[in-house]
Amino acid sequence: MINAEDLRIGDIVQTNKDCMFPKDTLCIVTEIHPDRQYEDKKGVVSLKAVNDDDDGPWGTWCCNIDGVPVTPEILRNNDFKEEVEGKYFTKPIKARAGSSLARYLAVERKKYAWAIFIKYYNVTGYALLCHIKYVHELQLALKILKFNPEIKV
């Protein structure tokens, strides 16, 4: 279950039970309504199926949706270069004008999550940005870093 406050329009989620869509349908969030009347439901979202076979969007409670886990396949499909099989992926970050340090985004698998770092070529230091588990969290991190937040799942 995801709280409405943790979602952004355009996030990719999946249904965790049959509602307006069958269970495990991949959907895109089109509207967010944090409904305070039913605290156990955690808000309402409007969803549109990723495959776009439907005439939605359709509304559902946030308790009926879950995040889509980040997998190596998702990272590969989104132009991350696999450095260590299934564990470590990189993507170059466009350098600012006048900057001599080339940076890249590194996504590394940890025990129960993924860690996102900014690293510099030929420099040993790095900056940990955040830990993520789900595609919608990866989308937010990419958006903050001014990458295209659209993800191919």
KADA-V236052 format. One record per helix or strand. SS is the DSSP state (a for helix, b for strand). FROM is the first residue (numbers start at 1). LEN is the number of residues. Records with the same first field share a line. If there is no record, write none. Layout:
# KADA-V236052
SS = FROM-LEN / FROM-LEN
This chain:
# KADA-V236052
a = 4-3 / 39-3 / 62-3 / 72-6 / 135-10
b = 12-4 / 26-8 / 44-6 / 58-4 / 65-3 / 69-1 / 81-4 / 88-6 / 103-7 / 114-7 / 126-7 / 134-1
